[in-house]
Amino acid sequence: MNLADIEMFLIIVRTKSITKTADALFLSQPTVSQRLKAMEQELNYPLILRSKGFKQIELTQEGMDFVPIAERMVSLWKETKLLQHNRDRKLLNVGCTDSVNVALLAPFYRELLRQETSLDLNIQTHHSSELYGLLDDHDIDVAFVFYHLYYKNIISQLVFQEKFYLVQSQHPAVSKALVHTEELDPAMELFLKWDDPYQLWHDQWLTNYARPHFSTDIISLIGQLWDDDRYWMVAPESVVAALSRSRPVYVSRLKNPPPDRCCYKITHRAPLPTNQKALAYFEEKLDEYLADLRFDIPVGQVWQQM
């Protein structure tokens, strides 16, 4: 008795017909009947009732009892094959904030998957505070955050630092290369909390005047809702570059800019042995990507990347 015979038996159970089973497997009816009889001889009990005049087959009590066993046998075989497949592949669980995933690391992920086809990525989006706990519990292998938290088992490394710019539509309300926040209409702001230092800066210079017109923590919503030339936002350079690929934008520097946004890579001091090679490869390629990463953002003009 082999796996093909067991799968054949389960098709017989589902179709309740030797004829339909033969058609499904592209076999002759005598071949199906012969293989079924060989299974019964090996098991030493009948699986189906053989009665003339019945269009559908019926299982014996032993046949009904054998169905869940046959299903488990097929399931275990599939798990065995999956284990063999996964043995030759590497899985890495990456945690990140939404804006870093979309604007900063998406091109890196794309290139990484092209270069290493045996690497599988599981990318999760969380807030920085949540990522520390997930990494500490080994639910992820590496993460990118915006600030330090003390965890004795976590290593933190600054990997990227970027400036903020003022972004307006291609018909800006304030058409200047250098702008002070006092020149902007706070009621037309599209707001994302990029990190805690940015929030403090925002509270100091903008929140006292008016509430932002729209607030979110999902970067992709900004492009979809930006339908008014009066809208504006302050964004880090990676996000400015990402926006410019989908729409023309007018970019200015700020006279009173926020502190640069710092992105930290965090890893566990004792990574899971099964993921060490994948993590080492990921970090090597990440270093190469970030070393060459530059955002040349023109200010005082409409800009769109083609």
N, C-alpha and C positions, 0 to 999 in steps of 0.2 A: 504494500500500500504506500503510495507516494502522495505528495501534495496535490498533484493534478487530479488524482482520484478523489481526494477529499473535497476539492473545489467542485468537481463534477457532482458529487453527492449533494452538496449544498445547492447547486443549480436545480437538481431534481426536486429537492425540498421546496424551492421557491416556485418552480414552474408546475410542479405536480404532474410532470409528463416526461416520459422517456423521449418521445418524439421531439418536443420543444427543446429538451436538453441537447439532443443530437444536433439539431439545427443551430443552436447557440454556439456549440463547440466545433461546428463543421465536421462532425463525425457521423458515421452510419449508426442506425439504431442498434444493430447487432453488436457493434463495438461497445456502445454505452452499456448495453445489457450485460455483456461479457465482463467488462471492467467492474460493474456493480456486483456481479456474482462473485468475482475474485475477492472483492473487499469483504463480502459477507463470509466467505470461506476463511479468510485470514482472521476476521473478528470472531468467527465461530458462533455467529447468530445472524438471523435475517434482519434486514433493514427495512424492506417494504413488503406489503402484503400482495401476493400475486393471485388476483382473482379475475376471471374472465368476465367480460361485459361491463367493466368499469372504465370510463374515459379518463379519470384521474387516479393517480396512484395514491395509496395510503401507507403511512409509516406504521411499522410494528411498534410496540412499546419500547423495544430496544433501539429502534431507529430514532424515535423521539428523544430518548435519553442520550443518543450519540450526537444529536444536532449541536448542543452547546459545546461538547467536547471538540467536534470538528471545527466550530467557529473559533475556539480558543487556539487550536492547532494552526489554523490559517493566520490568525492574528499574531501569534508568537513567531511564525516564519517571517511575516512582514517586518516585525520589530527587529528580527535578526538581520535581515537585509538592510534595514535602515541604519542599524548600528555599524554594519560594515561600510555603508556609504559615508556616514558621519566621521568614521575613523580617519578618513583621508581629507576631511575638511576642518577648517578652523572657524570658531564662532567668537565674536567679540561683542560685548554689550556696552554701548556708549550712551552716556547721559549728558544732556546739554540743555541750555535754555533755548527758547524758540528763535530768538534773533540770531544767536551764534550759529545754530544749526542751518538756518535758511540763508543768511547773508555771508557768513564767514566760512563755514565748513562744507556746505553743499558741493562746491566744485572739488574739494579734496575727497569727499566720499566717492564722487563719481569717478575720479581718476584712480582712486584706490581699488575700486571694484573692477575697473578695466584691467589694471595691472595684475591683480591677484584674484583669479577666478575661483580659487579654492577657499577664499575668505568670505564668510557670511557676517553681515553687520546687523545687529539689533539696536536701532537708534531710538532712544526714549527722550521725551521732552519733559523737563521738570524745572521748578525754581531752584536757585542755587542752594537754598537752605535744605531742600529735600534731597539733593544729590549727595550731600555728605553722608546722610544716613543710609541711603541705598548702597553707596560704595563701602561703607563700614560693614554692612551686612553681606557683602559680596553679591548683591543683586545686580550690580554693574561692575565693569572692569576698569573703566576710565571715565572721567567726567570733566566738564569745563564750567567754571563758576566765576563769579565776579568779586569774591572777597574771601578772606581767610576765616575759617573756624577751627578751633583747636580740637583735633581728634588725634589721639596718640598713634593710631594705626594708619594715618593718612599723610601722604607726602604732597605738598603743594608747590607748584612751579609757575612763575609768570611766563606766559608763552606769547602774549600779544598785547599791544597797547595802541589805542587809536584815539584820534581827536574827534570832536563834535563839530558839526556844521549846521547852519540854518538852511533848510530846504523849502522852497516855494514852487509854485506851478510855473509853467513857461510864460505866464503873464503875471509876474510877481507884484504884490501890493507894495513892497519896498524894494525898488530896483537899485541896489547898492552892493558893492563887493564886501563892505564892512558895515555891519548893522549892530545896533544896541537893542536889547530886548524891549526897552521902553518905546521903541519905534513900531513894535508889533502889536496887533490886536489879539489879546489873550483869548478872547471869545472864539477865535477862529483856529485855535491850536488843535492839532492831532497829537495826542500825548501817549507815550510809552515810557514806563519806568525802566530805564536802561540798567541802572544799578543804584545802590544806596547813595553814593556821593552825588550822582545826578539828581536824585530826588531832593536832597538837601539844597542843592543849587537852585532847583526849580522852585522849591518852597520860598527861597529867599527873593528870587527875581520875578516870579510870575504868578504864583498861587495867590498872593495877596491882592492881585488886581481882579481876577475873574477865574471862573472854573473853565478848564479845557472844554472845547466843543465835543470832543470824542476821546475816550480813554480806552485802552485795550492792552493786553499782553501778548497779542498774536500779530506778528508783523504782516502776515499776508492780508489781513483785513484792511490795512492802510491803503494799499494800492486799489482795492476794490471799492472803497468808500470815498476816495479822493476825487470828487466831481465838482469842486468849486474852486475857482482861481484864488479865492481869498484864504484858503487853507494854507497852513504852514506847519512845520515841525522841526524840532532839533533832533538830529540823529548822528550816530557814530559813522565814520567814513565807510565802513563795510556795508552799512545799510543804505547810505547815500548811493554807493556804487550799484547795489542791487536794485534800488528804485529806478536808477537811470537806465537800466536795461529794459524796463517795461513802460517808461513814460518820460517825456522831456521834463527836466527839472531846472530850476534856477537856484544856484548854490552860493551862499555867502558865508564869510567868517563872522564870528561874533566878537564884539568889543569886550564883552564880559562872558567869556566862554565857561562851560562846565569843566571840571577836572577830566583829564583823559580817562577813557574807560579801559580798565585792566582786566584781561582774561587770564585765568589761572587753570592749568591742567592739574587735576588731582588723581592720584593713584593710590592703591592700597600697598602698605609696606610688605604684605605677604600675599601677593596675587595667587589666584588659584593655579595650581600646577598645570591643569589642562589648558589654560588660556595664556600661559606665559609667552609662548612663541608668537601667538597672534598679537599680543600686546606689544611685544618688542618690535615686531614688524610695523605695527600701526604707529608707534612712537617714532621710529626711524623715518617713515614716510611723512609724518606730520612735521618733523623738524625740517625736512627738505622743502615741503610746501610753504611753511611759514617764512623760511629764510628768503624765498623768492617773492613773497607776497608784497605788492605795492599798490596803493590806490592813489593815482594821480588825478586829483579832483580839481577841475578848473572852477574858479570863483568869479562872480560878477558876470556870468553869462549863462545862457540856456545850454543844457548838456543832456545828451542822450547817447548811450552806447548802443551801437548796432551789433 
